[in-house]
Amino acid sequence: METKVGGDKAKEIIGRLPFDEAICTETRGLFGGLWLLWNLDIVEVSLLAKTEKEIHVLVKVRPFDLNWLFSTVYASLRFEEMCILWKNLATVSELNNLPWVLAGGFNEPLINENKFGGRAISINKSLLFKEFLDKCNMVDLAFSGPRFTWTNKRGISDLTQERIDRVFVNSEWWNLFLEARVTHLTRCHSDHCPVLLESSAKDSLYLE
């Protein structure tokens, strides 16, 4: 999840949470601060690479001999930085043939139906987004729950809502977890909905 908290403050908060291990990135002003947290009795996680806006890890599911790649991202609103992100993710895809989950805040609706109110979507940004997904054979998992995952929390005359928090998987991961599902949970204090990925009835991954 993108927490907007880094450094010593992040370590302090993480230390109070019910997780065994964590990986976090630094913030840039009021943005960033990705946190990835897990429990060792469920998964073994090995860090492969990270930047301010990306974390890439190898996940081994206990007690099975099952490995897959998990990437969490927080996309920049700036076009140039967004291009860098797609290039980095395409490289990740080229360098591995593992089952892969890509999740996070992409800050760009794919199509007009992913947005309510505000300015029209950026054609250039959405085309780059689609080109990356096609090139890397990523599938957008269907979801249940609220249609939009982000809101500017304004009155109806100025209200903007978007579906920008998403989970994508490649065919290798999808074939392993055919019952996987995504749920947009109820938004509470944040302007984003928490997003829950369940690979089966017993296994889940929580994102915000």
C-alpha positions as CSV (number, residue, x, y, z in Angstrom):
1,M,0.0,0.0,0.0
2,E,1.1,3.6,-0.6
3,T,1.2,5.1,2.9
4,K,2.9,8.5,2.4
5,V,5.0,7.6,5.4
6,G,8.7,6.7,5.3
7,G,11.9,6.7,7.4
8,D,11.8,6.3,11.2
9,K,8.1,7.0,11.3
10,A,7.4,4.0,9.0
11,K,9.6,1.7,11.1
12,E,7.8,2.8,14.3
13,I,4.4,2.1,12.9
14,I,5.4,-1.2,11.2
15,G,6.8,-2.4,14.5
16,R,3.3,-2.1,16.1
17,L,1.6,-4.1,13.3
18,P,1.0,-7.9,13.4
19,F,3.4,-8.8,10.7
20,D,6.8,-10.6,11.0
21,E,8.6,-8.8,8.1
22,A,8.3,-5.7,5.9
23,I,9.8,-3.9,3.0
24,C,9.2,-0.2,2.5
25,T,10.3,2.6,0.2
26,E,11.0,6.2,1.0
27,T,8.6,9.0,0.4
28,R,8.9,12.0,-1.9
29,G,7.2,14.9,-0.1
30,L,3.6,13.8,0.5
31,F,3.8,10.9,-2.0
32,G,5.1,7.3,-2.0
33,G,6.0,5.2,0.9
34,L,5.1,1.8,-0.4
35,W,4.8,-0.9,2.3
36,L,4.9,-4.6,1.7
37,L,4.2,-6.7,4.9
38,W,3.9,-10.4,5.4
39,N,4.0,-13.3,8.0
40,L,6.7,-15.9,7.8
41,D,4.4,-18.8,8.5
42,I,2.5,-18.2,5.3
43,V,5.1,-17.0,2.8
44,E,8.8,-16.6,2.3
45,V,9.6,-13.3,0.5
46,S,12.9,-12.4,-1.2
47,L,13.5,-8.8,-2.4
48,L,14.5,-8.6,-6.0
49,A,14.5,-4.9,-6.6
50,K,12.9,-1.7,-5.4
51,T,12.7,2.0,-6.3
52,E,10.7,4.9,-4.8
53,K,7.6,3.6,-6.7
54,E,8.2,-0.1,-7.2
55,I,8.8,-3.2,-5.1
56,H,9.5,-6.5,-6.8
57,V,9.8,-9.7,-4.7
58,L,9.9,-13.5,-5.1
59,V,7.1,-15.2,-3.1
60,K,7.4,-18.8,-1.9
61,V,4.1,-20.1,-0.5
62,R,4.4,-22.3,2.5
63,P,4.2,-25.3,2.8
64,F,4.1,-25.8,-1.0
65,D,7.0,-25.6,-3.4
66,L,5.3,-22.8,-5.2
67,N,7.1,-19.6,-6.3
68,W,5.7,-16.5,-8.0
69,L,6.7,-12.9,-8.6
70,F,4.8,-10.1,-6.9
71,S,5.2,-6.4,-7.9
72,T,3.6,-3.5,-6.2
73,V,3.7,0.0,-7.7
74,Y,2.5,3.5,-7.2
75,A,2.5,5.2,-10.6
76,S,3.4,8.9,-11.0
77,L,1.0,11.4,-12.5
78,R,3.8,12.8,-14.5
79,F,3.9,11.4,-18.1
80,E,7.7,11.0,-18.2
81,E,7.9,9.1,-14.9
82,M,5.0,6.9,-16.0
83,C,6.9,6.0,-19.2
84,I,9.8,4.9,-17.0
85,L,7.6,2.7,-14.9
86,W,6.2,0.9,-18.0
87,K,9.7,0.4,-19.3
88,N,10.8,-1.0,-15.9
89,L,7.9,-3.4,-15.7
90,A,8.4,-4.5,-19.3
91,T,12.0,-5.4,-18.4
92,V,10.7,-7.4,-15.4
93,S,8.5,-9.4,-17.7
94,E,11.3,-10.0,-20.2
95,L,13.6,-11.3,-17.5
96,N,11.4,-13.9,-16.0
97,N,8.8,-16.5,-16.9
98,L,7.3,-17.0,-13.5
99,P,3.7,-16.5,-12.5
100,W,3.4,-12.8,-11.8
101,V,1.0,-10.5,-9.9
102,L,1.2,-6.8,-10.5
103,A,-0.8,-4.6,-8.2
104,G,-1.1,-1.1,-6.9
105,G,-2.2,2.4,-7.6
106,F,-1.8,3.2,-11.3
107,N,-3.2,6.7,-11.3
108,E,-4.6,6.4,-14.7
109,P,-8.0,4.9,-15.8
110,L,-7.7,2.5,-18.7
111,I,-11.0,3.5,-20.3
112,N,-13.6,6.3,-20.0
113,E,-15.9,3.8,-18.1
114,N,-13.2,3.8,-15.3
115,K,-13.9,7.4,-14.5
116,F,-16.8,9.6,-13.3
117,G,-16.5,13.4,-13.4
118,G,-13.5,15.6,-13.8
119,R,-11.3,15.9,-16.9
120,A,-11.4,13.3,-19.6
121,I,-8.8,10.5,-19.4
122,S,-5.4,11.1,-21.1
123,I,-5.4,9.2,-24.4
124,N,-1.6,9.1,-24.5
125,K,-1.4,7.7,-20.9
126,S,-4.1,5.1,-21.4
127,L,-2.6,3.9,-24.7
128,L,0.8,3.4,-23.0
129,F,-1.0,1.5,-20.2
130,K,-2.8,-0.8,-22.7
131,E,0.4,-1.3,-24.8
132,F,2.3,-2.5,-21.7
133,L,-0.5,-4.9,-20.6
134,D,-0.7,-6.4,-24.1
135,K,3.1,-6.7,-24.4
136,C,3.4,-8.5,-21.1
137,N,0.2,-10.6,-21.5
138,M,-1.3,-9.2,-18.3
139,V,-4.9,-9.9,-17.4
140,D,-7.1,-7.5,-15.4
141,L,-8.9,-9.7,-12.8
142,A,-12.6,-9.1,-12.5
143,F,-13.8,-7.5,-9.3
144,S,-16.8,-7.2,-7.0
145,G,-17.7,-4.2,-4.8
146,P,-17.8,-0.5,-5.6
147,R,-17.1,0.4,-9.2
148,F,-14.5,3.1,-8.4
149,T,-11.5,2.8,-6.0
150,W,-10.6,6.5,-5.6
151,T,-12.6,9.7,-5.0
152,N,-11.7,13.3,-4.5
153,K,-14.3,13.3,-1.7
154,R,-16.0,16.5,-3.0
155,G,-19.7,17.3,-3.4
156,I,-21.6,15.9,-6.3
157,S,-21.1,19.0,-8.6
158,D,-17.3,18.6,-8.3
159,L,-17.1,14.9,-7.6
160,T,-14.5,12.8,-9.4
161,Q,-14.2,9.0,-9.0
162,E,-11.8,6.6,-10.7
163,R,-10.9,3.0,-10.9
164,I,-7.1,3.3,-10.6
165,D,-6.2,0.7,-8.0
166,R,-5.9,-2.6,-9.8
167,V,-4.6,-6.2,-9.8
168,F,-3.1,-7.7,-13.0
169,V,-1.8,-11.2,-13.4
170,N,-0.1,-13.1,-16.3
171,S,-1.5,-16.4,-17.7
172,E,1.0,-18.5,-15.7
173,W,-0.4,-17.1,-12.4
174,W,-4.0,-17.3,-13.6
175,N,-3.6,-21.0,-14.5
176,L,-2.4,-21.7,-10.9
177,F,-5.3,-19.8,-9.3
178,L,-8.4,-20.1,-11.5
179,E,-10.6,-19.2,-8.5
180,A,-8.8,-16.0,-7.8
181,R,-11.0,-12.9,-7.2
182,V,-10.6,-9.2,-6.4
183,T,-12.9,-7.3,-4.0
184,H,-13.1,-3.5,-3.7
185,L,-13.8,-3.1,0.1
186,T,-15.6,-0.2,1.7
187,R,-13.6,3.0,1.8
188,C,-13.0,4.4,5.3
189,H,-10.5,7.1,6.2
190,S,-8.6,7.1,2.9
191,D,-9.6,8.5,-0.4
192,H,-8.9,5.0,-1.8
193,C,-10.8,1.7,-1.3
194,P,-8.8,-1.2,0.1
195,V,-8.5,-3.9,-2.5
196,L,-8.5,-7.6,-1.5
197,L,-7.0,-10.3,-3.8
198,E,-8.0,-13.8,-2.9
199,S,-6.2,-16.6,-4.7
200,S,-8.5,-19.1,-3.0
201,A,-11.0,-19.2,-0.2
202,K,-8.2,-19.4,2.4
203,D,-5.5,-17.2,0.9
204,S,-5.7,-13.4,0.5
205,L,-3.6,-10.3,-0.3
206,Y,-4.7,-6.9,1.0
207,L,-3.8,-3.7,-0.8
208,E,-4.7,-0.1,-0.3
